[in-house]
Amino acid sequence: MITEAPVLEALAARFPGSLEVVPAVDQPTAHAPKEMLLALMEFAKGSLGMSLLIDVTAVDWFPARPRFELVYHLLNPDTMERLRIKTRCHVNEAVPSVMGVWPGADWPERETYDLFGIAFAGRGAVHRIYMPDDWEGHPLRKDYPVAGPRVD
């Protein structure tokens, strides 16, 4: 399990007492409060060289509260070092958009909204990209009907 890495040490030094290191088998992982997400991402890009946002996705931990866990995968292309940042949010609670740090976050944030219903604050309107505009619900939520919505 990875619980120590230079990138985690740098994050802990910059944000003392704010991060929780999450044991992981594949890459350094830290859990951060959503209130500090933007500052952490700016530091990761500017000071740690994590210039590539690989993905933004979510996990639905229903019935746990807070229900959703957002997962950000970052990469330093010079060293090939990876970093995973996680944060949690409740239903109908917006998470800060990281589009100001990585403009390429547009598509994965829209995907996360479309499939999980998680809103991102600080960006323009979010429109569905997979489901039709009139689709009801978000199909990757654990309480989504298995057969889909009724179509009468």
PyRosetta script that sets phi, psi and omega in degrees:
from pyrosetta import init, pose_from_sequence

init()
pose = pose_from_sequence("MITEAPVLEALAARFPGSLEVVPAVDQPTAHAPKEMLLALMEFAKGSLGMSLLIDVTAVDWFPARPRFELVYHLLNPDTMERLRIKTRCHVNEAVPSVMGVWPGADWPERETYDLFGIAFAGRGAVHRIYMPDDWEGHPLRKDYPVAGPRVD")
pose.set_psi(1, 136.3)
pose.set_omega(1, 178.4)
pose.set_phi(2, -89.3)
pose.set_psi(2, 114.6)
pose.set_omega(2, 174.8)
pose.set_phi(3, -127.7)
pose.set_psi(3, -7.3)
pose.set_omega(3, 178.0)
pose.set_phi(4, -133.4)
pose.set_psi(4, 134.4)
pose.set_omega(4, 177.2)
pose.set_phi(5, -163.9)
pose.set_psi(5, 150.8)
pose.set_omega(5, 179.6)
pose.set_phi(6, -54.8)
pose.set_psi(6, -38.0)
pose.set_omega(6, -179.1)
pose.set_phi(7, -66.8)
pose.set_psi(7, -36.6)
pose.set_omega(7, 177.3)
pose.set_phi(8, -69.8)
pose.set_psi(8, -37.6)
pose.set_omega(8, 177.3)
pose.set_phi(9, -64.1)
pose.set_psi(9, -40.7)
pose.set_omega(9, 178.7)
pose.set_phi(10, -65.4)
pose.set_psi(10, -41.0)
pose.set_omega(10, 177.7)
pose.set_phi(11, -65.2)
pose.set_psi(11, -42.2)
pose.set_omega(11, 179.7)
pose.set_phi(12, -64.7)
pose.set_psi(12, -35.5)
pose.set_omega(12, 178.4)
pose.set_phi(13, -69.9)
pose.set_psi(13, -38.3)
pose.set_omega(13, -178.7)
pose.set_phi(14, -76.9)
pose.set_psi(14, -33.9)
pose.set_omega(14, -178.6)
pose.set_phi(15, -125.0)
pose.set_psi(15, 67.5)
pose.set_omega(15, -174.5)
pose.set_phi(16, -62.8)
pose.set_psi(16, 132.2)
pose.set_omega(16, 177.0)
pose.set_phi(17, 74.4)
pose.set_psi(17, 0.5)
pose.set_omega(17, -176.1)
pose.set_phi(18, -99.9)
pose.set_psi(18, -21.8)
pose.set_omega(18, -175.3)
pose.set_phi(19, -107.8)
pose.set_psi(19, 150.0)
pose.set_omega(19, 173.2)
pose.set_phi(20, -116.5)
pose.set_psi(20, 120.7)
pose.set_omega(20, 176.6)
pose.set_phi(21, -73.8)
pose.set_psi(21, 130.7)
pose.set_omega(21, -179.2)
pose.set_phi(22, -107.2)
pose.set_psi(22, 120.2)
pose.set_omega(22, 178.0)
pose.set_phi(23, -59.4)
pose.set_psi(23, 132.4)
pose.set_omega(23, -179.4)
pose.set_phi(24, -144.2)
pose.set_psi(24, 152.1)
pose.set_omega(24, -177.9)
pose.set_phi(25, -90.6)
pose.set_psi(25, -14.5)
pose.set_omega(25, -171.1)
pose.set_phi(26, -115.4)
pose.set_psi(26, -30.8)
pose.set_omega(26, -177.9)
pose.set_phi(27, -160.5)
pose.set_psi(27, 156.9)
pose.set_omega(27, 178.6)
pose.set_phi(28, -59.0)
pose.set_psi(28, 134.1)
pose.set_omega(28, -174.9)
pose.set_phi(29, -135.9)
pose.set_psi(29, 136.1)
pose.set_omega(29, 177.2)
pose.set_phi(30, -135.5)
pose.set_psi(30, 147.3)
pose.set_omega(30, 176.8)
pose.set_phi(31, -107.0)
pose.set_psi(31, 131.1)
pose.set_omega(31, -176.3)
pose.set_phi(32, -130.5)
pose.set_psi(32, 149.0)
pose.set_omega(32, 173.3)
pose.set_phi(33, -66.0)
pose.set_psi(33, 144.1)
pose.set_omega(33, -176.1)
pose.set_phi(34, -64.8)
pose.set_psi(34, -23.0)
pose.set_omega(34, 179.4)
pose.set_phi(35, -65.9)
pose.set_psi(35, -25.2)
pose.set_omega(35, -179.4)
pose.set_phi(36, -106.4)
pose.set_psi(36, 9.2)
pose.set_omega(36, -174.7)
pose.set_phi(37, -59.0)
pose.set_psi(37, -47.7)
pose.set_omega(37, -178.3)
pose.set_phi(38, -63.6)
pose.set_psi(38, -44.3)
pose.set_omega(38, 179.1)
pose.set_phi(39, -62.4)
pose.set_psi(39, -40.3)
pose.set_omega(39, 179.2)
pose.set_phi(40, -65.3)
pose.set_psi(40, -43.7)
pose.set_omega(40, -179.6)
pose.set_phi(41, -66.9)
pose.set_psi(41, -39.0)
pose.set_omega(41, 177.0)
pose.set_phi(42, -63.5)
pose.set_psi(42, -40.8)
pose.set_omega(42, 177.1)
pose.set_phi(43, -65.4)
pose.set_psi(43, -43.5)
pose.set_omega(43, -179.7)
pose.set_phi(44, -60.9)
pose.set_psi(44, -40.5)
pose.set_omega(44, -179.7)
pose.set_phi(45, -75.3)
pose.set_psi(45, -49.6)
pose.set_omega(45, -173.7)
pose.set_phi(46, -74.3)
pose.set_psi(46, -39.9)
pose.set_omega(46, -173.8)
pose.set_phi(47, -104.3)
pose.set_psi(47, -26.0)
pose.set_omega(47, -177.3)
pose.set_phi(48, -104.3)
pose.set_psi(48, -2.5)
pose.set_omega(48, 177.1)
pose.set_phi(49, 75.7)
pose.set_psi(49, 14.6)
pose.set_omega(49, 179.4)
pose.set_phi(50, -79.1)
pose.set_psi(50, 71.9)
pose.set_omega(50, -172.9)
pose.set_phi(51, -84.3)
pose.set_psi(51, -4.2)
pose.set_omega(51, -179.0)
pose.set_phi(52, -119.7)
pose.set_psi(52, 119.0)
pose.set_omega(52, 171.8)
pose.set_phi(53, -88.4)
pose.set_psi(53, 110.8)
pose.set_omega(53, -177.4)
pose.set_phi(54, -77.5)
pose.set_psi(54, -43.5)
pose.set_omega(54, -175.9)
pose.set_phi(55, -162.0)
pose.set_psi(55, 154.5)
pose.set_omega(55, 168.6)
pose.set_phi(56, -128.0)
pose.set_psi(56, 125.7)
pose.set_omega(56, 178.1)
pose.set_phi(57, -146.2)
pose.set_psi(57, -173.7)
pose.set_omega(57, -177.2)
pose.set_phi(58, -144.4)
pose.set_psi(58, 163.2)
pose.set_omega(58, 173.5)
pose.set_phi(59, -129.3)
pose.set_psi(59, 133.9)
pose.set_omega(59, 176.9)
pose.set_phi(60, -96.7)
pose.set_psi(60, 112.5)
pose.set_omega(60, -179.1)
pose.set_phi(61, -97.6)
pose.set_psi(61, 25.3)
pose.set_omega(61, 179.2)
pose.set_phi(62, -47.4)
pose.set_psi(62, 131.3)
pose.set_omega(62, 10.8)
pose.set_phi(63, -97.0)
pose.set_psi(63, 15.5)
pose.set_omega(63, -179.0)
pose.set_phi(64, -61.7)
pose.set_psi(64, 157.2)
pose.set_omega(64, 175.9)
pose.set_phi(65, -129.0)
pose.set_psi(65, 128.4)
pose.set_omega(65, -5.3)
pose.set_phi(66, -64.7)
pose.set_psi(66, 149.9)
pose.set_omega(66, -169.4)
pose.set_phi(67, -76.3)
pose.set_psi(67, -41.6)
pose.set_omega(67, -171.5)
pose.set_phi(68, -104.6)
pose.set_psi(68, 146.8)
pose.set_omega(68, 173.2)
pose.set_phi(69, -123.3)
pose.set_psi(69, 118.1)
pose.set_omega(69, 176.2)
pose.set_phi(70, -87.7)
pose.set_psi(70, 141.5)
pose.set_omega(70, -175.9)
pose.set_phi(71, -126.4)
pose.set_psi(71, 124.7)
pose.set_omega(71, 179.8)
pose.set_phi(72, -114.7)
pose.set_psi(72, 127.6)
pose.set_omega(72, 176.8)
pose.set_phi(73, -108.5)
pose.set_psi(73, 124.4)
pose.set_omega(73, -176.5)
pose.set_phi(74, -119.8)
pose.set_psi(74, 155.1)
pose.set_omega(74, -179.4)
pose.set_phi(75, -142.3)
pose.set_psi(75, 136.8)
pose.set_omega(75, 168.8)
pose.set_phi(76, -95.4)
pose.set_psi(76, 105.4)
pose.set_omega(76, -174.9)
pose.set_phi(77, -68.2)
pose.set_psi(77, -18.2)
pose.set_omega(77, 178.7)
pose.set_phi(78, -75.4)
pose.set_psi(78, -38.5)
pose.set_omega(78, -177.3)
pose.set_phi(79, -108.4)
pose.set_psi(79, -8.4)
pose.set_omega(79, -175.9)
pose.set_phi(80, 62.9)
pose.set_psi(80, 21.4)
pose.set_omega(80, 176.6)
pose.set_phi(81, -79.2)
pose.set_psi(81, 137.5)
pose.set_omega(81, -179.2)
pose.set_phi(82, -111.8)
pose.set_psi(82, 158.8)
pose.set_omega(82, 178.0)
pose.set_phi(83, -149.0)
pose.set_psi(83, 135.7)
pose.set_omega(83, 175.2)
pose.set_phi(84, -115.2)
pose.set_psi(84, 127.7)
pose.set_omega(84, 176.8)
pose.set_phi(85, -115.8)
pose.set_psi(85, 133.1)
pose.set_omega(85, 178.1)
pose.set_phi(86, -121.1)
pose.set_psi(86, 148.3)
pose.set_omega(86, 173.7)
pose.set_phi(87, -148.1)
pose.set_psi(87, 157.8)
pose.set_omega(87, -176.9)
pose.set_phi(88, -116.0)
pose.set_psi(88, 153.3)
pose.set_omega(88, 175.3)
pose.set_phi(89, -150.8)
pose.set_psi(89, 157.1)
pose.set_omega(89, 178.1)
pose.set_phi(90, -86.9)
pose.set_psi(90, 168.1)
pose.set_omega(90, 173.6)
pose.set_phi(91, -61.8)
pose.set_psi(91, 140.3)
pose.set_omega(91, 179.6)
pose.set_phi(92, 62.4)
pose.set_psi(92, 24.5)
pose.set_omega(92, 176.7)
pose.set_phi(93, -114.7)
pose.set_psi(93, 126.7)
pose.set_omega(93, -178.5)
pose.set_phi(94, -81.0)
pose.set_psi(94, 147.9)
pose.set_omega(94, 176.6)
pose.set_phi(95, -112.5)
pose.set_psi(95, 142.9)
pose.set_omega(95, 179.2)
pose.set_phi(96, -59.5)
pose.set_psi(96, 135.1)
pose.set_omega(96, 176.5)
pose.set_phi(97, -73.8)
pose.set_psi(97, 143.7)
pose.set_omega(97, 176.6)
pose.set_phi(98, -102.1)
pose.set_psi(98, 15.9)
pose.set_omega(98, 179.1)
pose.set_phi(99, -63.4)
pose.set_psi(99, -26.7)
pose.set_omega(99, 176.9)
pose.set_phi(100, -69.2)
pose.set_psi(100, -23.8)
pose.set_omega(100, 178.2)
pose.set_phi(101, -92.1)
pose.set_psi(101, -46.7)
pose.set_omega(101, 178.1)
pose.set_phi(102, -128.1)
pose.set_psi(102, 101.4)
pose.set_omega(102, 178.6)
pose.set_phi(103, -55.1)
pose.set_psi(103, -26.6)
pose.set_omega(103, 178.8)
pose.set_phi(104, -68.7)
pose.set_psi(104, -4.1)
pose.set_omega(104, 176.9)
pose.set_phi(105, -72.7)
pose.set_psi(105, -9.0)
pose.set_omega(105, -178.7)
pose.set_phi(106, -53.1)
pose.set_psi(106, -54.7)
pose.set_omega(106, -175.1)
pose.set_phi(107, -65.6)
pose.set_psi(107, -51.2)
pose.set_omega(107, -179.6)
pose.set_phi(108, -65.6)
pose.set_psi(108, -29.2)
pose.set_omega(108, 174.9)
pose.set_phi(109, -68.5)
pose.set_psi(109, -39.3)
pose.set_omega(109, 177.1)
pose.set_phi(110, -65.2)
pose.set_psi(110, -40.3)
pose.set_omega(110, 177.8)
pose.set_phi(111, -61.7)
pose.set_psi(111, -44.4)
pose.set_omega(111, 179.7)
pose.set_phi(112, -63.9)
pose.set_psi(112, -39.2)
pose.set_omega(112, 175.6)
pose.set_phi(113, -63.8)
pose.set_psi(113, -47.3)
pose.set_omega(113, -175.4)
pose.set_phi(114, -61.7)
pose.set_psi(114, -43.9)
pose.set_omega(114, -172.6)
pose.set_phi(115, -92.0)
pose.set_psi(115, -25.4)
pose.set_omega(115, -179.6)
pose.set_phi(116, -115.9)
pose.set_psi(116, -19.1)
pose.set_omega(116, -178.3)
pose.set_phi(117, 80.8)
pose.set_psi(117, 20.2)
pose.set_omega(117, 179.7)
pose.set_phi(118, -88.2)
pose.set_psi(118, 125.0)
pose.set_omega(118, -178.9)
pose.set_phi(119, -88.9)
pose.set_psi(119, 151.8)
pose.set_omega(119, 178.7)
pose.set_phi(120, -121.0)
pose.set_psi(120, 122.4)
pose.set_omega(120, -178.5)
pose.set_phi(121, -83.1)
pose.set_psi(121, 148.3)
pose.set_omega(121, 175.5)
pose.set_phi(122, 88.2)
pose.set_psi(122, 18.7)
pose.set_omega(122, 177.5)
pose.set_phi(123, -136.0)
pose.set_psi(123, 168.9)
pose.set_omega(123, 178.6)
pose.set_phi(124, -68.9)
pose.set_psi(124, -170.9)
pose.set_omega(124, -179.5)
pose.set_phi(125, -60.6)
pose.set_psi(125, 142.1)
pose.set_omega(125, 178.5)
pose.set_phi(126, -105.1)
pose.set_psi(126, 128.9)
pose.set_omega(126, 178.8)
pose.set_phi(127, -117.9)
pose.set_psi(127, 151.8)
pose.set_omega(127, 178.6)
pose.set_phi(128, -61.9)
pose.set_psi(128, 147.1)
pose.set_omega(128, 177.9)
pose.set_phi(129, -120.2)
pose.set_psi(129, -22.8)
pose.set_omega(129, 179.1)
pose.set_phi(130, -107.6)
pose.set_psi(130, -45.8)
pose.set_omega(130, -175.8)
pose.set_phi(131, -90.3)
pose.set_psi(131, 151.3)
pose.set_omega(131, 176.2)
pose.set_phi(132, -59.6)
pose.set_psi(132, 152.6)
pose.set_omega(132, -177.3)
pose.set_phi(133, -56.7)
pose.set_psi(133, -31.6)
pose.set_omega(133, -177.6)
pose.set_phi(134, -93.0)
pose.set_psi(134, 10.2)
pose.set_omega(134, -179.2)
pose.set_phi(135, -68.4)
pose.set_psi(135, 138.9)
pose.set_omega(135, 179.3)
pose.set_phi(136, -97.7)
pose.set_psi(136, 127.8)
pose.set_omega(136, 176.0)
pose.set_phi(137, 91.3)
pose.set_psi(137, -177.3)
pose.set_omega(137, -176.6)
pose.set_phi(138, -132.7)
pose.set_psi(138, 110.1)
pose.set_omega(138, -166.3)
pose.set_phi(139, -67.1)
pose.set_psi(139, -13.3)
pose.set_omega(139, 177.9)
pose.set_phi(140, -96.0)
pose.set_psi(140, 5.1)
pose.set_omega(140, 173.1)
pose.set_phi(141, -75.0)
pose.set_psi(141, 142.5)
pose.set_omega(141, -176.7)
pose.set_phi(142, -68.5)
pose.set_psi(142, -20.2)
pose.set_omega(142, 177.9)
pose.set_phi(143, -95.6)
pose.set_psi(143, 10.3)
pose.set_omega(143, 177.8)
pose.set_phi(144, -71.1)
pose.set_psi(144, 136.1)
pose.set_omega(144, -178.9)
pose.set_phi(145, -59.9)
pose.set_psi(145, 132.1)
pose.set_omega(145, -177.3)
pose.set_phi(146, -59.3)
pose.set_psi(146, -36.1)
pose.set_omega(146, -179.4)
pose.set_phi(147, -84.2)
pose.set_psi(147, -1.2)
pose.set_omega(147, -177.1)
pose.set_phi(148, 84.2)
pose.set_psi(148, 176.7)
pose.set_omega(148, -179.2)
pose.set_phi(149, -71.5)
pose.set_psi(149, 157.3)
pose.set_omega(149, 178.2)
pose.set_phi(150, -67.4)
pose.set_psi(150, 136.3)
pose.set_omega(150, 176.7)
pose.set_phi(151, -122.2)
pose.set_psi(151, 96.2)
pose.set_omega(151, -179.3)
pose.set_phi(152, -107.7)
pose.dump_pdb("model.pdb")
